[in-house]
Amino acid sequence: MLKEFKQFALKGNVLDLAIAVVIGAAFGKVVSSFVADIITPPIGRLLGNIDFASLFINLSSTPVRSVAEAKAAGVPVIAYGLFLNSIFDFVIVAFALFLLVRQVNRMLPAPAAPVTTKECPRCCTMIPMNASRCPNCTSEQ
């Protein structure tokens, strides 16, 4: 059983998937930092010095000044600013993957056209695949 597991774990597809997951996690951290530290601050500045990470709706009567303070105190809040940051993360990751797949598709060869003709064995002319007789020599196919 251990030998079978080793063969399974070292197959190319499993190894490739594991590498992709690790790289994806690292890419996700980079994108999250990009959104939180580079994208949302200028957008917040344009919208009147808003910090998206601090936008929330307090669902209790206990006053809190930030999402972190609410979480520490166990106060229920709707942290819609963090949700907006997550949406920005998703859009950037989706766009980056779109660009990557687009470039890979450009590098791959175009799919071969389906074969619609065949050669007649008697007269060597090309005839449709589903022909029952050759239109040139009238031989049966």
Secondary structure, DSSP 8 states (H G I E B T S, - for coil): -HHHHHHHHTSHHHHHHHHHHHHHHHHHHHHHHHIIIIIHHHHHHHTTS--GGG--EE-SSS--SSHHHHHHHT--EE-HHHHHHHHHHHHHHHHHHHHHHHHHHHHS--------EEE-TTT--EEETT-SB-TTT--B-
